[in-house]
Amino acid sequence: MQNKLRVVVNQSVPDRLDKYLVGLRIQELYSRTFIEKLIDEDRILVNKIPVKKSYILSEGDEIEISFPDLPPLEVVPQNIPLDVVYEDDDLAVLNKEAGMIVHPGFGNADQTLVNAMIYRWGDGLSSGREKNRPGIVHRLDRGTSGLMIIAKNDPAQSALNEMFARREVKKTYLAITSGIPEPNEDSIENNIARCISNPRKMCVSPEGRYSLTTYKVIHFWHFFSLIKVSLETGRMHQIRVHMADRNVPLLGDLLYNTRRQVHALVPQNMKRKVTELLTTHLLRQALHSWRLQFTQPLSGKQLDLTAPLPEDLLYTLDWLDRYFAIDTEMLDINSLLQANKEW
Protein backbone atom coordinates (compact mmCIF):
# COMPACT_ATOMS: atom_id res chain seq x y z
CA MET A 1 0.00 0.00 0.00
CA GLN A 2 1.29 3.47 -0.77
CA ASN A 3 1.97 5.63 2.31
CA LYS A 4 0.22 8.76 1.05
CA LEU A 5 -2.65 9.68 -1.25
CA ARG A 6 -3.63 13.11 -2.50
CA VAL A 7 -7.18 13.90 -3.58
CA VAL A 8 -8.42 17.17 -5.07
CA VAL A 9 -12.17 17.71 -4.57
CA ASN A 10 -13.82 18.04 -7.97
CA GLN A 11 -17.48 18.43 -7.03
CA SER A 12 -19.27 21.74 -6.50
CA VAL A 13 -21.92 20.40 -4.12
CA PRO A 14 -20.71 20.72 -0.48
CA ASP A 15 -20.11 17.43 1.35
CA ARG A 16 -18.75 16.26 4.70
CA LEU A 17 -15.18 15.02 4.67
CA ASP A 18 -16.00 11.53 5.96
CA LYS A 19 -18.94 11.11 3.61
CA TYR A 20 -16.92 12.29 0.61
CA LEU A 21 -14.08 9.84 1.33
CA VAL A 22 -16.50 6.94 1.76
CA GLY A 23 -18.06 7.82 -1.60
CA LEU A 24 -14.71 7.61 -3.39
CA ARG A 25 -14.57 3.87 -2.56
CA ILE A 26 -10.77 3.87 -2.36
CA GLN A 27 -9.59 0.35 -1.51
CA GLU A 28 -7.16 1.53 1.18
CA LEU A 29 -9.98 3.42 2.93
CA TYR A 30 -11.84 0.21 3.51
CA SER A 31 -14.39 1.37 6.11
CA ARG A 32 -15.96 4.50 7.58
CA THR A 33 -14.53 3.53 10.98
CA PHE A 34 -11.00 3.41 9.58
CA ILE A 35 -11.51 6.81 7.90
CA GLU A 36 -12.67 8.30 11.20
CA LYS A 37 -9.63 6.80 12.96
CA LEU A 38 -7.28 8.43 10.44
CA ILE A 39 -9.06 11.78 10.88
CA ASP A 40 -8.82 11.53 14.69
CA GLU A 41 -5.08 10.82 14.39
CA ASP A 42 -4.61 13.87 12.11
CA ARG A 43 -3.58 11.58 9.26
CA ILE A 44 -6.12 13.24 6.96
CA LEU A 45 -5.46 16.90 6.26
CA VAL A 46 -7.48 19.37 4.19
CA ASN A 47 -5.34 22.09 2.64
CA LYS A 48 -2.56 20.91 5.01
CA ILE A 49 -4.68 21.52 8.14
CA PRO A 50 -6.18 18.87 10.48
CA VAL A 51 -9.98 19.02 10.47
CA LYS A 52 -12.94 17.14 11.94
CA LYS A 53 -14.86 14.46 10.09
CA SER A 54 -17.81 16.87 9.77
CA TYR A 55 -15.71 19.44 7.90
CA ILE A 56 -17.60 20.67 4.82
CA LEU A 57 -15.47 20.41 1.71
CA SER A 58 -15.41 22.88 -1.16
CA GLU A 59 -14.45 22.34 -4.78
CA GLY A 60 -10.68 22.54 -5.16
CA ASP A 61 -9.88 21.51 -1.58
CA GLU A 62 -6.80 19.30 -1.39
CA ILE A 63 -7.04 16.23 0.86
CA GLU A 64 -3.83 14.53 1.93
CA ILE A 65 -4.10 11.05 3.47
CA SER A 66 -1.14 9.52 5.34
CA PHE A 67 -1.39 5.81 6.15
CA PRO A 68 0.28 4.17 9.14
CA ASP A 69 2.98 1.58 8.57
CA LEU A 70 1.49 -1.90 8.67
CA PRO A 71 2.99 -5.21 9.76
CA PRO A 72 3.66 -7.62 6.87
CA LEU A 73 0.76 -9.83 5.90
CA GLU A 74 0.99 -13.53 6.61
CA VAL A 75 -0.17 -15.19 3.42
CA VAL A 76 -1.92 -18.45 4.23
CA PRO A 77 -2.61 -21.31 1.81
CA GLN A 78 -6.27 -21.68 0.90
CA ASN A 79 -7.92 -24.46 -1.07
CA ILE A 80 -9.35 -22.39 -3.91
CA PRO A 81 -9.69 -24.09 -7.33
CA LEU A 82 -7.30 -22.91 -10.04
CA ASP A 83 -7.74 -23.28 -13.80
CA VAL A 84 -4.21 -24.19 -14.95
CA VAL A 85 -3.94 -23.85 -18.74
CA TYR A 86 -0.24 -24.76 -19.00
CA GLU A 87 2.45 -25.90 -16.56
CA ASP A 88 6.08 -27.02 -16.65
CA ASP A 89 8.94 -27.04 -14.13
CA ASP A 90 9.54 -23.29 -14.42
CA LEU A 91 6.20 -21.59 -14.89
CA ALA A 92 2.46 -21.99 -15.15
CA VAL A 93 -0.25 -20.10 -16.99
CA LEU A 94 -3.54 -19.67 -15.16
CA ASN A 95 -7.00 -18.67 -16.37
CA LYS A 96 -8.05 -16.23 -13.63
CA GLU A 97 -11.76 -15.86 -13.01
CA ALA A 98 -13.31 -12.40 -12.82
CA GLY A 99 -13.75 -11.15 -9.27
CA MET A 100 -10.58 -12.72 -7.88
CA ILE A 101 -7.89 -10.39 -6.54
CA VAL A 102 -4.37 -11.40 -7.58
CA HIS A 103 -2.53 -10.92 -4.28
CA PRO A 104 -3.29 -10.00 -0.66
CA GLY A 105 -3.32 -6.33 0.18
CA PHE A 106 -4.75 -3.82 2.59
CA GLY A 107 -8.34 -4.87 3.30
CA ASN A 108 -7.96 -8.10 1.27
CA ALA A 109 -5.86 -10.45 3.37
CA ASP A 110 -7.07 -13.72 1.86
CA GLN A 111 -9.17 -15.46 -0.82
CA THR A 112 -6.74 -14.21 -3.46
CA LEU A 113 -4.98 -15.94 -6.34
CA VAL A 114 -1.75 -16.03 -4.31
CA ASN A 115 -3.50 -17.83 -1.43
CA ALA A 116 -4.66 -20.46 -3.92
CA MET A 117 -1.21 -20.70 -5.54
CA ILE A 118 0.52 -21.31 -2.19
CA TYR A 119 -1.98 -24.07 -1.40
CA ARG A 120 -1.28 -25.77 -4.74
CA TRP A 121 2.48 -25.28 -5.08
CA GLY A 122 3.68 -24.42 -1.56
CA ASP A 123 7.36 -23.52 -1.73
CA GLY A 124 7.41 -24.36 -5.44
CA LEU A 125 7.01 -20.72 -6.44
CA SER A 126 9.47 -17.92 -7.11
CA SER A 127 10.05 -15.34 -4.38
CA GLY A 128 8.19 -12.84 -6.56
CA ARG A 129 8.87 -9.21 -7.38
CA GLU A 130 7.40 -7.97 -4.08
CA LYS A 131 7.03 -9.33 -0.57
CA ASN A 132 4.06 -11.67 -0.02
CA ARG A 133 3.56 -12.06 -3.78
CA PRO A 134 5.33 -15.34 -4.64
CA GLY A 135 5.19 -16.32 -8.29
CA ILE A 136 3.59 -13.09 -9.46
CA VAL A 137 5.09 -11.79 -12.71
CA HIS A 138 2.25 -9.51 -13.87
CA ARG A 139 -1.31 -8.79 -12.76
CA LEU A 140 -4.87 -8.53 -13.94
CA ASP A 141 -7.47 -6.22 -12.43
CA ARG A 142 -9.95 -7.85 -10.08
CA GLY A 143 -12.75 -7.62 -12.65
CA THR A 144 -10.65 -8.87 -15.58
CA SER A 145 -10.66 -12.57 -16.44
CA GLY A 146 -8.19 -14.64 -18.39
CA LEU A 147 -4.57 -15.67 -18.76
CA MET A 148 -1.75 -14.87 -16.34
CA ILE A 149 1.81 -16.20 -16.16
CA ILE A 150 3.29 -17.21 -12.80
CA ALA A 151 6.91 -18.16 -12.07
CA LYS A 152 7.79 -21.33 -10.16
CA ASN A 153 11.45 -20.47 -9.46
CA ASP A 154 13.62 -17.37 -9.27
CA PRO A 155 15.52 -17.92 -12.56
CA ALA A 156 12.18 -18.10 -14.39
CA GLN A 157 10.97 -15.01 -12.51
CA SER A 158 14.05 -13.02 -13.50
CA ALA A 159 13.87 -14.12 -17.15
CA LEU A 160 10.14 -13.39 -17.39
CA ASN A 161 10.61 -9.95 -15.81
CA GLU A 162 13.17 -9.14 -18.49
CA MET A 163 10.87 -10.44 -21.24
CA PHE A 164 8.01 -8.22 -20.07
CA ALA A 165 10.38 -5.24 -19.86
CA ARG A 166 11.53 -5.90 -23.44
CA ARG A 167 7.88 -6.43 -24.54
CA GLU A 168 8.57 -9.96 -25.71
CA VAL A 169 5.34 -11.35 -24.26
CA LYS A 170 2.45 -10.71 -26.66
CA LYS A 171 -0.76 -10.11 -24.70
CA THR A 172 -4.09 -10.04 -26.56
CA TYR A 173 -7.35 -9.17 -24.87
CA LEU A 174 -10.99 -9.24 -25.91
CA ALA A 175 -13.26 -6.41 -24.79
CA ILE A 176 -16.82 -5.23 -25.37
CA THR A 177 -17.15 -1.47 -25.72
CA SER A 178 -20.05 0.95 -25.37
CA GLY A 179 -19.86 2.61 -28.75
CA ILE A 180 -17.90 1.66 -31.86
CA PRO A 181 -14.30 2.94 -32.07
CA GLU A 182 -13.32 5.16 -34.98
CA PRO A 183 -11.24 4.23 -36.81
CA ASN A 184 -11.97 0.52 -36.54
CA GLU A 185 -8.26 -0.26 -36.14
CA ASP A 186 -5.73 2.02 -34.51
CA SER A 187 -3.05 2.53 -31.86
CA ILE A 188 -3.49 4.71 -28.78
CA GLU A 189 -0.29 6.27 -27.48
CA ASN A 190 -0.09 8.61 -24.50
CA ASN A 191 0.86 8.82 -20.81
CA ILE A 192 -1.23 7.44 -17.93
CA ALA A 193 -1.17 8.63 -14.31
CA ARG A 194 -3.34 8.27 -11.21
CA CYS A 195 -6.19 10.81 -11.16
CA ILE A 196 -5.80 13.33 -8.37
CA SER A 197 -9.59 13.79 -8.13
CA ASN A 198 -10.13 10.07 -7.50
CA PRO A 199 -7.12 7.85 -6.72
CA ARG A 200 -9.14 4.76 -7.66
CA LYS A 201 -8.95 5.89 -11.28
CA MET A 202 -6.17 6.35 -13.78
CA CYS A 203 -6.29 9.02 -16.47
CA VAL A 204 -4.43 10.32 -19.50
CA SER A 205 -1.91 12.87 -18.25
CA PRO A 206 1.38 14.34 -19.51
CA GLU A 207 2.73 13.63 -16.00
CA GLY A 208 2.13 9.89 -16.36
CA ARG A 209 4.02 6.89 -17.69
CA TYR A 210 4.20 6.09 -21.40
CA SER A 211 1.56 3.63 -22.64
CA LEU A 212 0.71 2.07 -25.99
CA THR A 213 -2.40 0.08 -26.88
CA THR A 214 -3.38 -1.32 -30.30
CA TYR A 215 -6.96 -2.35 -31.01
CA LYS A 216 -9.08 -3.74 -33.83
CA VAL A 217 -12.88 -4.04 -34.07
CA ILE A 218 -13.74 -7.65 -34.95
CA HIS A 219 -17.55 -7.43 -34.64
CA PHE A 220 -20.08 -4.71 -33.96
CA TRP A 221 -23.76 -4.18 -33.25
CA HIS A 222 -25.86 -1.06 -32.97
CA PHE A 223 -24.09 1.03 -30.26
CA PHE A 224 -21.61 -1.69 -29.16
CA SER A 225 -18.53 -3.53 -30.46
CA LEU A 226 -16.26 -6.48 -29.74
CA ILE A 227 -12.61 -5.50 -30.04
CA LYS A 228 -9.28 -7.29 -29.97
CA VAL A 229 -6.64 -5.39 -28.02
CA SER A 230 -2.88 -5.79 -27.90
CA LEU A 231 -0.96 -4.30 -24.97
CA GLU A 232 2.49 -2.99 -25.83
CA THR A 233 2.96 -1.66 -22.29
CA GLY A 234 1.40 -2.78 -19.01
CA ARG A 235 0.05 0.21 -17.10
CA MET A 236 -2.63 -0.01 -14.44
CA HIS A 237 -6.14 0.02 -16.06
CA GLN A 238 -4.46 0.71 -19.42
CA ILE A 239 -7.12 -0.72 -21.75
CA ARG A 240 -9.94 0.69 -19.63
CA VAL A 241 -8.42 4.18 -19.63
CA HIS A 242 -7.50 4.21 -23.31
CA MET A 243 -10.91 3.10 -24.53
CA ALA A 244 -12.67 5.54 -22.20
CA ASP A 245 -10.42 8.31 -23.54
CA ARG A 246 -11.63 7.40 -27.07
CA ASN A 247 -15.25 7.73 -25.79
CA VAL A 248 -15.85 3.99 -26.17
CA PRO A 249 -15.47 2.76 -22.57
CA LEU A 250 -15.79 -0.91 -21.69
CA LEU A 251 -19.30 -2.20 -21.06
CA GLY A 252 -19.83 -2.98 -17.38
CA ASP A 253 -16.88 -0.85 -16.24
CA LEU A 254 -18.67 1.28 -13.65
CA LEU A 255 -15.46 3.10 -12.74
CA TYR A 256 -15.02 4.55 -16.25
CA ASN A 257 -18.47 3.96 -17.79
CA THR A 258 -21.53 4.66 -15.64
CA ARG A 259 -24.89 3.06 -16.29
CA ARG A 260 -26.15 6.53 -17.20
CA GLN A 261 -23.55 6.73 -19.98
CA VAL A 262 -24.73 3.41 -21.43
CA HIS A 263 -28.37 4.50 -21.16
CA ALA A 264 -27.51 7.64 -23.15
CA LEU A 265 -26.37 5.43 -26.07
CA VAL A 266 -29.46 3.25 -26.47
CA PRO A 267 -33.12 3.93 -27.34
CA GLN A 268 -35.52 4.66 -24.48
CA ASN A 269 -37.20 1.26 -24.74
CA MET A 270 -33.85 -0.51 -24.17
CA LYS A 271 -32.74 1.28 -21.02
CA ARG A 272 -34.45 -1.26 -18.75
CA LYS A 273 -32.73 -4.12 -20.62
CA VAL A 274 -29.36 -2.41 -20.08
CA THR A 275 -30.06 -2.08 -16.36
CA GLU A 276 -31.00 -5.75 -16.16
CA LEU A 277 -27.78 -6.80 -17.91
CA LEU A 278 -25.53 -4.67 -15.70
CA THR A 279 -27.19 -5.63 -12.42
CA THR A 280 -27.84 -9.33 -13.03
CA HIS A 281 -25.43 -10.78 -15.60
CA LEU A 282 -22.41 -8.54 -16.34
CA LEU A 283 -21.11 -7.44 -12.94
CA ARG A 284 -17.63 -6.31 -14.05
CA GLN A 285 -15.82 -4.74 -16.98
CA ALA A 286 -16.16 -6.78 -20.18
CA LEU A 287 -12.44 -7.49 -20.49
CA HIS A 288 -10.76 -10.88 -20.94
CA SER A 289 -7.06 -11.76 -21.26
CA TRP A 290 -7.62 -14.08 -24.20
CA ARG A 291 -4.20 -15.00 -25.59
CA LEU A 292 -0.56 -15.12 -24.53
CA GLN A 293 2.29 -15.76 -26.97
CA PHE A 294 5.84 -16.03 -25.66
CA THR A 295 8.96 -18.17 -25.54
CA GLN A 296 9.48 -20.24 -22.41
CA PRO A 297 12.63 -18.40 -21.28
CA LEU A 298 14.55 -21.39 -19.88
CA SER A 299 13.60 -24.16 -22.31
CA GLY A 300 13.05 -22.09 -25.46
CA LYS A 301 9.65 -23.71 -26.08
CA GLN A 302 7.24 -21.56 -28.10
CA LEU A 303 3.93 -21.10 -26.28
CA ASP A 304 0.67 -19.83 -27.81
CA LEU A 305 -2.16 -20.16 -25.29
CA THR A 306 -5.77 -19.02 -25.25
CA ALA A 307 -8.55 -18.96 -22.66
CA PRO A 308 -12.19 -19.31 -23.74
CA LEU A 309 -14.57 -16.49 -22.95
CA PRO A 310 -16.31 -16.98 -19.58
CA GLU A 311 -20.06 -17.39 -19.23
CA ASP A 312 -20.88 -13.78 -18.34
CA LEU A 313 -19.20 -12.48 -21.50
CA LEU A 314 -20.79 -15.18 -23.66
CA TYR A 315 -24.18 -14.20 -22.22
CA THR A 316 -23.44 -10.55 -23.03
CA LEU A 317 -22.56 -11.37 -26.65
CA ASP A 318 -25.79 -13.33 -26.98
CA TRP A 319 -27.67 -10.41 -25.40
CA LEU A 320 -26.17 -8.03 -27.96
CA ASP A 321 -27.20 -10.39 -30.77
CA ARG A 322 -30.76 -10.51 -29.46
CA TYR A 323 -31.30 -6.80 -28.98
CA PHE A 324 -28.78 -4.86 -31.07
CA ALA A 325 -27.84 -7.03 -34.09
CA ILE A 326 -27.46 -5.12 -37.35
CA ASP A 327 -28.54 -8.09 -39.46
CA THR A 328 -30.17 -11.45 -38.79
CA GLU A 329 -26.95 -13.50 -38.82
CA MET A 330 -26.04 -14.62 -35.31
CA LEU A 331 -22.47 -14.26 -34.05
CA ASP A 332 -20.39 -17.45 -34.13
CA ILE A 333 -17.79 -16.45 -31.56
CA ASN A 334 -15.52 -19.48 -31.99
CA SER A 335 -15.27 -19.03 -35.76
CA LEU A 336 -14.76 -15.30 -35.32
CA LEU A 337 -11.88 -15.78 -32.90
CA GLN A 338 -10.25 -18.43 -35.06
CA ALA A 339 -10.43 -16.06 -38.04
CA ASN A 340 -8.85 -13.30 -35.93
CA LYS A 341 -5.89 -15.26 -34.63
CA GLU A 342 -3.57 -13.26 -36.85
CA TRP A 343 -3.14 -9.56 -36.18
C-alpha positions as CSV (number, residue, x, y, z in Angstrom):
1,M,0.0,0.0,0.0
2,Q,1.3,3.5,-0.8
3,N,2.0,5.6,2.3
4,K,0.2,8.8,1.0
5,L,-2.6,9.7,-1.2
6,R,-3.6,13.1,-2.5
7,V,-7.2,13.9,-3.6
8,V,-8.4,17.2,-5.1
9,V,-12.2,17.7,-4.6
10,N,-13.8,18.0,-8.0
11,Q,-17.5,18.4,-7.0
12,S,-19.3,21.7,-6.5
13,V,-21.9,20.4,-4.1
14,P,-20.7,20.7,-0.5
15,D,-20.1,17.4,1.3
16,R,-18.8,16.3,4.7
17,L,-15.2,15.0,4.7
18,D,-16.0,11.5,6.0
19,K,-18.9,11.1,3.6
20,Y,-16.9,12.3,0.6
21,L,-14.1,9.8,1.3
22,V,-16.5,6.9,1.8
23,G,-18.1,7.8,-1.6
24,L,-14.7,7.6,-3.4
25,R,-14.6,3.9,-2.6
26,I,-10.8,3.9,-2.4
27,Q,-9.6,0.4,-1.5
28,E,-7.2,1.5,1.2
29,L,-10.0,3.4,2.9
30,Y,-11.8,0.2,3.5
31,S,-14.4,1.4,6.1
32,R,-16.0,4.5,7.6
33,T,-14.5,3.5,11.0
34,F,-11.0,3.4,9.6
35,I,-11.5,6.8,7.9
36,E,-12.7,8.3,11.2
37,K,-9.6,6.8,13.0
38,L,-7.3,8.4,10.4
39,I,-9.1,11.8,10.9
40,D,-8.8,11.5,14.7
41,E,-5.1,10.8,14.4
42,D,-4.6,13.9,12.1
43,R,-3.6,11.6,9.3
44,I,-6.1,13.2,7.0
45,L,-5.5,16.9,6.3
46,V,-7.5,19.4,4.2
47,N,-5.3,22.1,2.6
48,K,-2.6,20.9,5.0
49,I,-4.7,21.5,8.1
50,P,-6.2,18.9,10.5
51,V,-10.0,19.0,10.5
52,K,-12.9,17.1,11.9
53,K,-14.9,14.5,10.1
54,S,-17.8,16.9,9.8
55,Y,-15.7,19.4,7.9
56,I,-17.6,20.7,4.8
57,L,-15.5,20.4,1.7
58,S,-15.4,22.9,-1.2
59,E,-14.5,22.3,-4.8
60,G,-10.7,22.5,-5.2
61,D,-9.9,21.5,-1.6
62,E,-6.8,19.3,-1.4
63,I,-7.0,16.2,0.9
64,E,-3.8,14.5,1.9
65,I,-4.1,11.1,3.5
66,S,-1.1,9.5,5.3
67,F,-1.4,5.8,6.1
68,P,0.3,4.2,9.1
69,D,3.0,1.6,8.6
70,L,1.5,-1.9,8.7
71,P,3.0,-5.2,9.8
72,P,3.7,-7.6,6.9
73,L,0.8,-9.8,5.9
74,E,1.0,-13.5,6.6
75,V,-0.2,-15.2,3.4
76,V,-1.9,-18.4,4.2
77,P,-2.6,-21.3,1.8
78,Q,-6.3,-21.7,0.9
79,N,-7.9,-24.5,-1.1
80,I,-9.3,-22.4,-3.9
81,P,-9.7,-24.1,-7.3
82,L,-7.3,-22.9,-10.0
83,D,-7.7,-23.3,-13.8
84,V,-4.2,-24.2,-15.0
85,V,-3.9,-23.8,-18.7
86,Y,-0.2,-24.8,-19.0
87,E,2.5,-25.9,-16.6
88,D,6.1,-27.0,-16.6
89,D,8.9,-27.0,-14.1
90,D,9.5,-23.3,-14.4
91,L,6.2,-21.6,-14.9
92,A,2.5,-22.0,-15.1
93,V,-0.3,-20.1,-17.0
94,L,-3.5,-19.7,-15.2
95,N,-7.0,-18.7,-16.4
96,K,-8.1,-16.2,-13.6
97,E,-11.8,-15.9,-13.0
98,A,-13.3,-12.4,-12.8
99,G,-13.8,-11.1,-9.3
100,M,-10.6,-12.7,-7.9
101,I,-7.9,-10.4,-6.5
102,V,-4.4,-11.4,-7.6
103,H,-2.5,-10.9,-4.3
104,P,-3.3,-10.0,-0.7
105,G,-3.3,-6.3,0.2
106,F,-4.7,-3.8,2.6
107,G,-8.3,-4.9,3.3
108,N,-8.0,-8.1,1.3
109,A,-5.9,-10.4,3.4
110,D,-7.1,-13.7,1.9
111,Q,-9.2,-15.5,-0.8
112,T,-6.7,-14.2,-3.5
113,L,-5.0,-15.9,-6.3
114,V,-1.8,-16.0,-4.3
115,N,-3.5,-17.8,-1.4
116,A,-4.7,-20.5,-3.9
117,M,-1.2,-20.7,-5.5
118,I,0.5,-21.3,-2.2
119,Y,-2.0,-24.1,-1.4
120,R,-1.3,-25.8,-4.7
121,W,2.5,-25.3,-5.1
122,G,3.7,-24.4,-1.6
123,D,7.4,-23.5,-1.7
124,G,7.4,-24.4,-5.4
125,L,7.0,-20.7,-6.4
126,S,9.5,-17.9,-7.1
127,S,10.0,-15.3,-4.4
128,G,8.2,-12.8,-6.6
129,R,8.9,-9.2,-7.4
130,E,7.4,-8.0,-4.1
131,K,7.0,-9.3,-0.6
132,N,4.1,-11.7,0.0
133,R,3.6,-12.1,-3.8
134,P,5.3,-15.3,-4.6
135,G,5.2,-16.3,-8.3
136,I,3.6,-13.1,-9.5
137,V,5.1,-11.8,-12.7
138,H,2.3,-9.5,-13.9
139,R,-1.3,-8.8,-12.8
140,L,-4.9,-8.5,-13.9
141,D,-7.5,-6.2,-12.4
142,R,-9.9,-7.8,-10.1
143,G,-12.8,-7.6,-12.6
144,T,-10.7,-8.9,-15.6
145,S,-10.7,-12.6,-16.4
146,G,-8.2,-14.6,-18.4
147,L,-4.6,-15.7,-18.8
148,M,-1.8,-14.9,-16.3
149,I,1.8,-16.2,-16.2
150,I,3.3,-17.2,-12.8
151,A,6.9,-18.2,-12.1
152,K,7.8,-21.3,-10.2
153,N,11.4,-20.5,-9.5
154,D,13.6,-17.4,-9.3
155,P,15.5,-17.9,-12.6
156,A,12.2,-18.1,-14.4
157,Q,11.0,-15.0,-12.5
158,S,14.0,-13.0,-13.5
159,A,13.9,-14.1,-17.1
160,L,10.1,-13.4,-17.4
161,N,10.6,-10.0,-15.8
162,E,13.2,-9.1,-18.5
163,M,10.9,-10.4,-21.2
164,F,8.0,-8.2,-20.1
165,A,10.4,-5.2,-19.9
166,R,11.5,-5.9,-23.4
167,R,7.9,-6.4,-24.5
168,E,8.6,-10.0,-25.7
169,V,5.3,-11.3,-24.3
170,K,2.5,-10.7,-26.7
171,K,-0.8,-10.1,-24.7
172,T,-4.1,-10.0,-26.6
173,Y,-7.4,-9.2,-24.9
174,L,-11.0,-9.2,-25.9
175,A,-13.3,-6.4,-24.8
176,I,-16.8,-5.2,-25.4
177,T,-17.2,-1.5,-25.7
178,S,-20.0,0.9,-25.4
179,G,-19.9,2.6,-28.8
180,I,-17.9,1.7,-31.9
181,P,-14.3,2.9,-32.1
182,E,-13.3,5.2,-35.0
183,P,-11.2,4.2,-36.8
184,N,-12.0,0.5,-36.5
185,E,-8.3,-0.3,-36.1
186,D,-5.7,2.0,-34.5
187,S,-3.1,2.5,-31.9
188,I,-3.5,4.7,-28.8
189,E,-0.3,6.3,-27.5
190,N,-0.1,8.6,-24.5
191,N,0.9,8.8,-20.8
192,I,-1.2,7.4,-17.9
193,A,-1.2,8.6,-14.3
194,R,-3.3,8.3,-11.2
195,C,-6.2,10.8,-11.2
196,I,-5.8,13.3,-8.4
197,S,-9.6,13.8,-8.1
198,N,-10.1,10.1,-7.5
199,P,-7.1,7.8,-6.7
200,R,-9.1,4.8,-7.7
201,K,-9.0,5.9,-11.3
202,M,-6.2,6.3,-13.8
203,C,-6.3,9.0,-16.5
204,V,-4.4,10.3,-19.5
205,S,-1.9,12.9,-18.2
206,P,1.4,14.3,-19.5
207,E,2.7,13.6,-16.0
208,G,2.1,9.9,-16.4
209,R,4.0,6.9,-17.7
210,Y,4.2,6.1,-21.4
211,S,1.6,3.6,-22.6
212,L,0.7,2.1,-26.0
213,T,-2.4,0.1,-26.9
214,T,-3.4,-1.3,-30.3
215,Y,-7.0,-2.3,-31.0
216,K,-9.1,-3.7,-33.8
217,V,-12.9,-4.0,-34.1
218,I,-13.7,-7.6,-34.9
219,H,-17.6,-7.4,-34.6
220,F,-20.1,-4.7,-34.0
221,W,-23.8,-4.2,-33.3
222,H,-25.9,-1.1,-33.0
223,F,-24.1,1.0,-30.3
224,F,-21.6,-1.7,-29.2
225,S,-18.5,-3.5,-30.5
226,L,-16.3,-6.5,-29.7
227,I,-12.6,-5.5,-30.0
228,K,-9.3,-7.3,-30.0
229,V,-6.6,-5.4,-28.0
230,S,-2.9,-5.8,-27.9
231,L,-1.0,-4.3,-25.0
232,E,2.5,-3.0,-25.8
233,T,3.0,-1.7,-22.3
234,G,1.4,-2.8,-19.0
235,R,0.0,0.2,-17.1
236,M,-2.6,0.0,-14.4
237,H,-6.1,0.0,-16.1
238,Q,-4.5,0.7,-19.4
239,I,-7.1,-0.7,-21.8
240,R,-9.9,0.7,-19.6
241,V,-8.4,4.2,-19.6
242,H,-7.5,4.2,-23.3
243,M,-10.9,3.1,-24.5
244,A,-12.7,5.5,-22.2
245,D,-10.4,8.3,-23.5
246,R,-11.6,7.4,-27.1
247,N,-15.2,7.7,-25.8
248,V,-15.8,4.0,-26.2
249,P,-15.5,2.8,-22.6
250,L,-15.8,-0.9,-21.7
251,L,-19.3,-2.2,-21.1
252,G,-19.8,-3.0,-17.4
253,D,-16.9,-0.9,-16.2
254,L,-18.7,1.3,-13.7
255,L,-15.5,3.1,-12.7
256,Y,-15.0,4.5,-16.3
257,N,-18.5,4.0,-17.8
258,T,-21.5,4.7,-15.6
259,R,-24.9,3.1,-16.3
260,R,-26.2,6.5,-17.2
261,Q,-23.5,6.7,-20.0
262,V,-24.7,3.4,-21.4
263,H,-28.4,4.5,-21.2
264,A,-27.5,7.6,-23.2
265,L,-26.4,5.4,-26.1
266,V,-29.5,3.2,-26.5
267,P,-33.1,3.9,-27.3
268,Q,-35.5,4.7,-24.5
269,N,-37.2,1.3,-24.7
270,M,-33.9,-0.5,-24.2
271,K,-32.7,1.3,-21.0
272,R,-34.4,-1.3,-18.7
273,K,-32.7,-4.1,-20.6
274,V,-29.4,-2.4,-20.1
275,T,-30.1,-2.1,-16.4
276,E,-31.0,-5.8,-16.2
277,L,-27.8,-6.8,-17.9
278,L,-25.5,-4.7,-15.7
279,T,-27.2,-5.6,-12.4
280,T,-27.8,-9.3,-13.0
281,H,-25.4,-10.8,-15.6
282,L,-22.4,-8.5,-16.3
283,L,-21.1,-7.4,-12.9
284,R,-17.6,-6.3,-14.1
285,Q,-15.8,-4.7,-17.0
286,A,-16.2,-6.8,-20.2
287,L,-12.4,-7.5,-20.5
288,H,-10.8,-10.9,-20.9
289,S,-7.1,-11.8,-21.3
290,W,-7.6,-14.1,-24.2
291,R,-4.2,-15.0,-25.6
292,L,-0.6,-15.1,-24.5
293,Q,2.3,-15.8,-27.0
294,F,5.8,-16.0,-25.7
295,T,9.0,-18.2,-25.5
296,Q,9.5,-20.2,-22.4
297,P,12.6,-18.4,-21.3
298,L,14.6,-21.4,-19.9
299,S,13.6,-24.2,-22.3
300,G,13.1,-22.1,-25.5
301,K,9.6,-23.7,-26.1
302,Q,7.2,-21.6,-28.1
303,L,3.9,-21.1,-26.3
304,D,0.7,-19.8,-27.8
305,L,-2.2,-20.2,-25.3
306,T,-5.8,-19.0,-25.3
307,A,-8.5,-19.0,-22.7
308,P,-12.2,-19.3,-23.7
309,L,-14.6,-16.5,-23.0
310,P,-16.3,-17.0,-19.6
311,E,-20.1,-17.4,-19.2
312,D,-20.9,-13.8,-18.3
313,L,-19.2,-12.5,-21.5
314,L,-20.8,-15.2,-23.7
315,Y,-24.2,-14.2,-22.2
316,T,-23.4,-10.5,-23.0
317,L,-22.6,-11.4,-26.6
318,D,-25.8,-13.3,-27.0
319,W,-27.7,-10.4,-25.4
320,L,-26.2,-8.0,-28.0
321,D,-27.2,-10.4,-30.8
322,R,-30.8,-10.5,-29.5
323,Y,-31.3,-6.8,-29.0
324,F,-28.8,-4.9,-31.1
325,A,-27.8,-7.0,-34.1
326,I,-27.5,-5.1,-37.4
327,D,-28.5,-8.1,-39.5
328,T,-30.2,-11.4,-38.8
329,E,-27.0,-13.5,-38.8
330,M,-26.0,-14.6,-35.3
331,L,-22.5,-14.3,-34.0
332,D,-20.4,-17.4,-34.1
333,I,-17.8,-16.4,-31.6
334,N,-15.5,-19.5,-32.0
335,S,-15.3,-19.0,-35.8
336,L,-14.8,-15.3,-35.3
337,L,-11.9,-15.8,-32.9
338,Q,-10.3,-18.4,-35.1
339,A,-10.4,-16.1,-38.0
340,N,-8.9,-13.3,-35.9
341,K,-5.9,-15.3,-34.6
342,E,-3.6,-13.3,-36.8
343,W,-3.1,-9.6,-36.2
